[in-house]
Amino acid sequence: MVALLLVLLLALILFGVGFAVKALWWVAIVVLVLWALGFVFRSADSAGTRGRWYRW
């Protein structure tokens, strides 16, 4: 009985970790797309000026 509960708990933990990792991949893709769009639009806006895409 205890072994069955441990196996079910392990399956639940692994399912949760897998879901979190997949969700984090989607978040990373969205952030990458937003960063790329910001890079493209900022370089197009400042074509006549210094043209830096960073703010340091």
C-alpha angles and dihedrals in degrees: 000000000000091000091053091051091049091051091049091048091050091049090050092050093047091048090051092048092048092050092048092049092050091048090050090052090055091048090050091051092050092049091048092051092048091048091050092048091049090050092051096045094043092051090048092050095050099041093124096043132054092304098214115156094198128069103220 
